[in-house]
C-alpha cells in the first residue's frame, strides 16, 4: 500500500473517531454505552478496526461532566464569559490583591451558580432530573476550569468525561507571587479638593476608571445574557407545564367518563342479576306446577281407564 493511501486511511479513521466522539458526548450518560457499541459495530463492519478500537476506548461521562458538556454545546458564549474571569483571578492571585480577589471571587461564585442552574434547566428540558449533589459537582468542575487552563480547555471542548474539582483560589497561587501592599489613603491637605483626578503617582486615573467601567459593562452584559437565557428556559418550562396540565385535564375527563360508564354498567348488571333471580324463581315455581299438573293428568287417565274397564265388564 502506498504512503498516500496509508495517510488517507489514517485520516478516514480519525474522521470516524472524531465524528463518533462528537455524537457520543452529546447524548445522555445512560445512552452513551449503547450508542458507543453501535458506532464500534459500524466501524468494524466498515473494516475500520483501528477506529473501532479508538471509539471503544471513549469513556462515558459522569453526570456532572455531561452537564458541563451541555453548557459547552448549547451555552458556549456564556461559558466563555465565565471562563474569561480566569485571567483576572490569576492576576489578582499573583499580586495578592485582596480587594480584587474578594470582588472577583464573589462574581465567580454568582456566575458559577447561575451556569450550574442553567445546565440543570437544559437537562430538565430534555426530561433528565439532576440531583443537588450533581449540580454541586458541576460547580466544582467550573471552579476547576477557572483555576486550570487545561481543565478549561476540556470543558470548552464539550467532551469532558470526568468530574474534577479544585480547592483553593488557583494552581500554585502563591508561587512566585509578588505581594503588593494595600494602598492607604493619605490625609488630604486643606487646600486639596475632596476628589482629586490624579492617582498617587501623579498620573490621571481616567484609564483605570475606564477599564473598571468596561469590566462592569462586560459583567452586566454577561449577566443579562444569563438572565435572558434563564427567562427563555422558564418560558419553555411554563409552556411545557401548561401542555402537561391540559393533557392531565383531558386524561382526568376521560377517567371520569369511564368511571361513570362503569357505574352505569354496574347498575345495569345488578338489575339484570335481579331479573335473573326473579326468572329463576318463576321457572322453579312453574316447574313445580308442571309436575303437579302432570301427576293429576296421570291420575285422571288412570280413573278413565278404570271406568272404561267397568263399562266393558257390565256390557
Buried (B, 14 or more C-beta within 10 A) or exposed (E): EEEEEEEEBEEBBEEBBEEBBEBBBBBBBEEBEEBBEEBBEBBBEEEBEBBBBBBBEBEBBBBBBBBBBBBBBBBEEBBEBBBEBBEBBBEBBBBBBEEBBEBBBEBBEEBBEBBBBBBBBBBBBEEBEBEEEBBEBBBBBBBBBBBBBEBBEBBBBBBBBEBBBBEEBBBEBEEEEEEEEEEEEEEEEEEEEEEEEEEEEEEEBEEEEEEEEEBEEEBEEBBEBBEEBBEEBEEEEEEEEEEEEEEEEEEEEEEEEEEEEEEEEEEEEEEEEEEEEEEEEEEEEEEEEEEEEEEEEEEEEEEEEEEEEEEEEEE
